[in-house]
């Protein structure tokens, strides 16, 4: 996984919980990186899983909720660092349709060794989108958080439901995303 994911996770833990909790999480036994990360490095995704599990135990919150919250945090940080990712979009669903075709291409320019998940989109209506997620890693909750983060950015409300599964390529999820109107 990209180092920026790890460094942003550390920042979120420190900001939302405390520097002491971050220290405890970074000292999780069995981390292949030894708990040291740089934003330009590449690290084993199992280190992230171990750290989220450790954080869950420290703060008594479910792992899935923490991963989704991290996705929201990560979206905010990425769009701040790389505003061009959202420049051409006026709303969340239009943006989500560009993840594979535009966003991931830009990520690969910056991080050519990145192994990114894939997203196939099917627009059901102007307010409804199906996204099919496929990844070698079990991070559909991270994708959910990134989707929520994009809705926050575009100041929209979404109803997102999804089902996960495993297959020969790894982990899959089908997200049904509906834009809500007041």
C-alpha positions in Angstrom: 0.0 0.0 0.0 1.0 3.6 -0.6 2.9 5.2 2.2 0.6 8.3 2.1 -2.2 6.0 3.3 -0.2 5.1 6.4 1.0 8.6 7.2 -2.5 10.0 6.8 -3.8 7.1 9.1 -1.2 8.1 11.7 -2.3 11.8 11.4 -6.0 10.9 11.8 -5.2 8.7 14.9 -3.2 11.5 16.5 -5.8 14.2 15.7 -8.9 12.3 16.6 -7.6 10.3 19.6 -4.1 11.3 20.9 -0.4 11.1 20.3 -0.2 8.5 23.1 -2.7 6.2 21.3 -0.8 6.7 18.0 2.4 5.6 19.8 0.6 2.5 21.1 -0.7 1.7 17.6 2.7 2.2 16.0 4.1 -0.2 18.5 1.7 -3.0 17.5 3.6 -6.3 17.5 4.3 -7.9 14.2 4.3 -4.8 12.0 6.6 -5.6 9.0 7.6 -1.9 8.8 8.3 -1.7 12.5 5.8 1.1 12.7 7.9 3.6 10.7 6.3 5.0 7.5 7.0 7.7 5.0 4.5 9.1 2.5 6.5 8.0 -0.5 7.1 4.4 0.6 5.2 1.2 -0.1 4.1 -1.0 2.8 2.3 -4.3 3.3 -1.4 -3.9 3.7 -1.4 -6.3 6.7 0.4 -3.6 8.7 -2.7 -1.4 8.2 -5.0 -4.1 9.2 -3.0 -4.8 12.4 -2.9 -1.1 13.3 -6.6 -0.7 12.8 -7.3 -3.7 14.9 -5.0 -2.3 17.6 -6.7 1.1 17.4 -10.1 -0.6 17.7 -9.0 -2.2 21.0 -7.6 1.1 22.4 -10.6 3.2 21.6 -13.4 0.6 21.8 -14.8 1.3 18.3 -15.5 -1.2 15.6 -12.8 -1.8 13.0 -15.2 -1.2 10.1 -16.3 2.2 11.6 -12.7 3.2 12.0 -11.7 2.2 8.5 -14.7 4.1 7.0 -13.9 7.2 9.2 -10.3 7.0 7.9 -11.6 6.9 4.3 -13.5 10.2 4.9 -10.4 11.7 6.5 -8.2 10.5 3.6 -10.5 11.9 0.9 -10.3 15.4 2.6 -6.5 15.2 2.7 -6.1 13.9 -0.9 -8.4 16.5 -2.4 -6.6 19.3 -0.4 -3.2 18.0 -1.8 -4.5 17.2 -5.3 -7.5 19.5 -6.1 -7.2 18.6 -9.8 -8.8 15.3 -8.9 -12.2 17.0 -8.5 -11.9 20.0 -10.7 -13.9 18.6 -13.6 -16.8 17.3 -11.5 -19.9 19.1 -10.1 -21.3 16.4 -7.9 -20.4 13.2 -6.1 -21.8 10.7 -8.6 -20.0 12.3 -11.5 -16.8 12.2 -9.5 -17.2 8.6 -8.5 -17.6 7.6 -12.1 -14.1 9.1 -12.8 -12.3 7.1 -10.1 -10.8 4.4 -12.4 -10.6 6.5 -15.6 -9.1 9.7 -14.1 -8.3 9.6 -10.4 -6.4 6.2 -10.5 -4.5 7.3 -13.6 -3.3 10.4 -11.8 -2.4 8.3 -8.7 -0.3 6.0 -10.9 1.6 9.0 -12.3 2.7 9.9 -8.8 3.0 6.3 -7.5 3.8 4.0 -10.4 4.1 0.9 -8.2 0.7 1.4 -6.6 -1.7 -1.6 -6.7 -5.1 0.1 -6.8 -8.5 -1.4 -6.6 -10.7 -1.2 -9.6 -14.1 0.3 -9.8 -16.6 -0.4 -12.6 -19.6 2.0 -12.7 -23.1 1.7 -14.0 -25.2 4.9 -13.9 -28.8 3.8 -13.2 -30.2 7.3 -13.2 -29.0 10.9 -12.7 -29.3 10.2 -8.9 -28.2 6.5 -8.8 -25.0 4.7 -9.4 -23.8 1.1 -9.0 -20.0 0.8 -8.3 -18.3 -2.6 -8.4 -15.2 -2.7 -6.3 -12.4 -5.3 -6.8 -9.2 -5.4 -4.9 -6.5 -7.8 -3.7 -7.1 -6.2 -0.2 -10.1 -6.2 2.1 -10.7 -2.5 2.2 -14.3 -2.0 1.0 -14.9 0.0 4.2 -12.1 2.4 3.1 -13.9 2.8 -0.3 -17.1 3.5 1.6 -15.4 6.2 3.7 -13.9 7.8 0.5 -17.3 7.9 -1.0 -18.7 9.6 2.1 -15.8 12.0 2.0 -16.6 12.9 -1.6 -20.3 13.5 -0.6 -19.1 15.8 2.2 -16.9 17.7 -0.3 -19.7 18.2 -2.8 -22.1 19.0 0.1 -24.5 16.2 -0.9 -26.3 13.5 1.0 -26.0 9.9 -0.2 -27.7 6.6 0.7 -25.0 4.0 0.2 -25.7 0.3 0.6 -23.3 -2.5 -0.3 -22.5 -6.2 -0.2 -19.1 -7.7 0.0 -17.7 -11.0 -1.2 -14.5 -12.8 -1.9 -13.5 -14.3 -5.3 -10.4 -15.6 -7.1 -9.1 -12.0 -7.6 -9.5 -11.1 -3.9 -12.2 -9.0 -2.4 -15.3 -7.5 -4.1 -18.1 -5.3 -3.2 -21.1 -3.9 -5.0 -22.1 -0.4 -3.9 -25.5 1.1 -4.6 -25.3 4.8 -4.3 -28.3 7.1 -4.3 -28.2 10.9 -4.1 -30.8 12.2 -1.7 -32.7 15.4 -2.2 -34.0 17.6 0.7 
